[in-house]
């Protein structure tokens, strides 16, 4: 079996709306996914619908409008023979589906496939997600998950291969299954990160995305303007499903805050319910955490030889990938393991990576990851990240891939890396190479 190269042909996404109270609340996300597929076919007319053989759906919840296999591809008008699969690797879901499609292409299973990421989130993590029958005593959360074994508590045997800082006993001794916000505080405690560092990173991220929108970076290729119903909300911010809103153009991520300042961020209190197991200052706030969001993203992948035969101009070649695991209580630094594994897979050094797209679930995850990998913030999220763009968890992976691909083409740089943390205590990374770079 001869392996082939796989390329990222193109990618497009919706603007990301605020979770539970944003501009996509009255819009079917399966229809948005269909629009994105149609847009990719419009922009790449050499690719016929019959050429697409498989579609991976990355989704962290179980919403009815997206969970059905084949729904989105059928709504897009693709042949009913196009196969579909769905993956839930939480925040890494649509990067995982893109990797699986790329692997199939590399092994010669087919020439062309899609990865679609889609998520409808509520105002808080968990709200608006899930579904299905009421849990029973044999189909609910298993309390034994809160009782780690000795090997689960111990320092990993290869911890020093990836990290310079040992995991403190006060983190290894706490119960498993921490909230996402709490894992951020745990990482802050472990690395002694200051509130000023967190807020400074968050402010810079917001300013970068505002500047990118001002310069038309996102509008030129990545974000597709949508005509959507303007949701009607009551005085408590609850969507009134029975009331029909007017049609509006939705063309910009809703969580961008261009006026963000250190002074404003400093006024925000720590997130309620947070605690420090090390009895240190509580530093995780709404300002240095990503919001909850709804949105859809889609990327097209193809065998490199097929893409060139069709006369396409792929954004980048996929040259490496990895997933890595850490303790759930410090899930935010999962990308450290994934990045180092992916670099080894691609036979590259961190210094060779010209652009990095990081999901920015919390500023607290990015700062220590950069320290552990030796990567400069100067090459990270040059057009802003999830602190301002938003983080609809199933949709973010494909967004990161297309953002890297578009930025490599825009800048003429050679290597890019997309990476993100994953709530269960994991990280995922993909490395791309610009075919046209010297």
N, C-alpha and C positions, 0 to 999 in steps of 0.2 A: 504494500500500500504506500503510495507516494503522497506525502503531505503537500498541500498547496498554501499559498498566502491568501489571507482573508483581509478585505479592506472595508473601512467605513465609507460608504458612498456619500451619504448625506444624512442630515438630521434636522428635525423641526419640532417645536413644542408650542403648547398654548401659553399665554401669560398665566402665571400662578396666582390664584385668588386666595384671599384669607379664608382659613378653615371655618366653616359654619356660619360665616357672616359676610362672605365675599360675593364677587360678581359671577361666580359659577354655580351658585347655590340653586338656581332655577334652570340649569342647563344639564342635559344628559351627557355624561362623560364618554359613553360609548360612541355617541355621535361625534364628539370632539375627536376621539381617536380615529374615527373613519375619515374625518376631514384632514387630519394630518397625513394619513396614508395617501389620500388623493393628492395632497399638495406635493408629497415626495414624487409621486408618479408624474405630476404636471411639470415639476422642475427637472425631471430626468426622463424625458419622453422615450428614450431608447429602451427603458425598462417597461416591458409589457406586463399586465396583471398575471398572465399565465406563467411568467418567469419566477414569480414568488412562490416558493414551495412550503415555507414554514413560517410561523409567527409565534414568538414567545411573548407572553403577557406577564409583566412584573407588577405585582399587586400585593400590598401588605394587609388588606382587609378582606371582606367578603360581601361587597356591595352587589346587589342584584344587577345593576346596569352595566357591570364590567366583568363579573365573575363567570359568565357563561362562555365556554370555549367556542370560538368561531364567531361570536357576536360582532366584534369590531371589524374583522376582515370581511364578513358578509355585508355589513353596513357600508363598507368602503367599496363594495362592488367586486371584490375579488372572487375568483371561482370558489365554489363550495368545496372543491377538492383540496384547497390550501389547508394544510394541517396547522393545529394550534396546540400550545402547551402553556401552562401557567406555573409560575414560580413565586413562592413567598420566602425570600431571604430578607424580609423586612426592608430596611433602608437600602439594601443592596440588590433588591429584586430585579429591576430592569437592567442593571449592569450584569447580573447573573444570566438573564435570558440572552443578552447580547453576546456574552462569552460562550454560551451553549450553542447559539446559532453559528458563531465564528468557528467553534470547534468542529461542528458538523460540516461546514464548508471546507475547512482545512483537510478533513478526512475524506472529502469527495462525496459526501452523502447527497449534497445538492449544491447549486450554484448561488442561490439568492434567498435571503430571509429577512425578516423584520424583528425588531424588538420594540415593544410598546410598553411604556410605563404609565400607570394610571392610579390615582388615589383621590378619594374624597374624604377629607378629614373634618372633624368637628373643631370646636374652639379649644379643646384640650386634647392631649394625647389619649387616644382610646375612644373619644367621643366620635360618633358617626362611623365607627368601625365595628367589625365583627358581624354578628347576626346568627341565624340558625335557631334551632330549638333551644328551649330553656335547659341550662346545665342540670345534670342529675348527680347523685353521689358517686357515680362511676364515670361521668363524663364532664367533670368540672376540674378546676385547678387542683393538681395533686400536691398536698401539703408536704410530701417527702422531698419536694424540690427545694424546700427551705432548710434541709438538713444535709449540708455538703459532707461528702466523705473526706477521709484524710488526704487522699490524692488530689481531690478538688480544692482543698484548702492549701495544700503545700505550694511552695514556690515552684513554678514549672522548671523542669530540668534544663531547658534551653533558654531560660529567661534572659540570661546575660548575653545571649547571642543577639538579642534585639533591643534590650533596654539597659540603660546605665544606672537606673534608679531601682532598687529592690522594692517589692510590694510590702508596705508596712504591715505589721501584725494586726493593727486596728482595722485594716481593710480586709485582710484574710480571715479575720474572726467574725466579721459581720455576716448577717444572713444573706443568702443569695436573693436574686430577683429584686434588685433595687430599681427605683423609678429612674427614668432617663435623666431627669434633672439632678437627682441625687448622685448618679454616676459622674456627672460633671463636677460636682463638689468634691467627690472622692479623688478625682484626678487633680483638682486644684490643690487639695491637701497633700497629695503624694509628691507633687512637684513644686510646692511652695510658690504658686503663681499668685500674683497680686491682683487686686481689683483693677488697678490702673492698667495693667497689662491686658486684662480681658476687655475692658472698655475701650482701650486704645485700638486694639485689633478690630473690635466691632465698629467703631467709628470709621476707621479706614476702609473697611469692607463696604459700608453704606455709601461712603463718598465715591468709591470706585464704581459701584454699579450706577449711581446717579450720573457720573461723568460718562459712562459707557452709553447710557440711554440718550444723554444729551448729544453724543457724537454719532448716534445712529447705529452703534455696534450690534445691538440685539435685533433691531428692526431689519437689518440688511439680509439676514438669513435664518436666524434662530427662532425668533418669536413670530408666530402667525397671528395677525389680528383676527378676532372673532366677532361675529354679530350674535349677541346673546340677549336673553331677556334680563332686564334689570330687576333683581329680586326685590320683593316688598317685605320689609321686616317690621315687626311691632316695636313698641317702646322698650321691650326687653331684648331686642336684637334677634328674635326668633322669626325665621322665614315663614311667611303666610302663604302656604301652598295654594290656597284657593283664590288668591288675588294675583291677577296677571299684570306684570310690569311691562313697560315700554321696551322696545328693542334699542340696544345701544352698541357702540363699538368698544370692545374690550381689547386693549393692545399693549398693556404694560403691567408688569408684576405689581401686585397691590401692597406689598410689604416694604417697598423702597421708602426710606426716610432720609432724603438728601440733607435735611437740616440737623442731622444727628451731631451732637457735640459732647465733649467730655463732661461739661457742666450738666447737661441734661441727663446723661447716663448716670452720673454720680448721684442724682436725686432718686433713682429707682431703688426700691427696697429689694432685698433678697426674695426669691420665690418662696411662697408660703409652704410650710411643711418640711423645708430643707433643714438638714442638721450636719454638723461636722463631727465625724467620728474621732477627729484629732483635736477637738475643742479649739478650732481655729476660726477665723473670721468667715462668715457666710458671704460668698461673693457672686453666686449665680443669680442673675436677674433676667427679666424679660428683654432687657437691652443687649445682653451678651449671649442670648440664646436665640435659636431660630424660631420662627413662628410655626403654627400649624397651618397647612395649606391644602388646597385642592388644585389638581392640574393633570395634564397629560403630556407625554413626550414620546417621540418615535424616531428610531434610526433604521436605516437600510444598510445591510451588509451583503457582500458579494465576493465571490472568488476574484482575486486580482486579475487573472488572465481573462476572465469573462468580462470584467468591467472595462479593461483596456480594449478588448475586442469590440465592445459596443461603443467605444469612443467616449466613455464617461471619464470624469476627472474626480477620482475619489478624494475625500478629505485626508485620509491617512490609512496606513497599513497597521494592522494589529500585530504587535511583536512580542507581547508578554502579558501575563496576568497571574493573579494569585488571590487566594483567600487566606486569612490567618485568624487564629483564635486567641482570646485573652479572657480573664475572669470577667463575668458579667458586671461586677461592681465597678470596673474601670473600662467599660466597653469603648469609651471615646478614643482610647489609644490603640484600638485594634488595627487602624491603618499602618501603624509602625511595622507590625509583623507582615501585613500584606504588601506594603511598599518594598520592604527588603527582600521578600520572596520574589516579587514580580521583577525587581531589578536583577536578581540572580537568574531568573528564568530567561530574561531578555539579554543577559550578559552585558549589562550596563552598570555604570556607577551613577550615584545621585547627582554628581556634578554635570552629567551629560543631559539631564532633564531640563529643557528650556521653559516649559510651561506646565503648571500643575493646577488641576481643578479639584478642590476639596469641598466636601459637602457642608462644612461649617454648621453642624448641629449645635455646637457650642464653641465659642472662642476657646474654651478650656480644653477642647480636644485638639485643636489645630496647633496651638503654641507648643505643647510638649512633643507633638509628633514632629514638628520642624526641628526641635532641639535634638531629638533622638536620631533623626535621619540626616541631619546636617544640611537641610534644604533651606535656602533663603526665602524669606517672605516676599522678596521682590519678584519671584516667578510664580507666586501662588495667587490664584483667583484675581488675575490682573484686571478683570472687568467686574469684580465683586463676586460674592458667594451667597450661600443660603441664608445668611443673617438678613439679607435684604431681598434676595430673589424669592426665598421661601423654600420649604422642604416637604412637599407632598411625597411621603416616603417611597412609595412604589415607583414614582416618576423621576426621582432625582438621578438614579444611575444613568439612564439614557441621556438625561440633560447634561450630566458631566462629560459624557463621551462626545456628544455633539459640540459642546463648548470647547473642549480641547481641540477637536478636529477643525472647527471654524477658526479658532485662534491661531493654530499652526499655519493655516493657509494665509490668514491675515498678516501674520508677523513674519512669515517665511522661515520660522524656526523649525528645527528638525525633530526633536523628541518631546512628547507630551505624556502626562500621566494623569489619570482620573482615579480618585480614591475616596472612600467614605467609610465611616464607622457603621456598625450594625448593632441594633439594640440588644441582641442576645449575648453579646460579647465576642464580636467578630470584626474583621475589616476586610475590604475587598479593593483590588486595584487592577487597572488595565493600562498598558503602555502602548502608545501610538507613535508611528513614524511618518513624517511628511514625505511623500514620494518625490516631491519637487525640490526639497531642500538640498543644499550642497553638503 
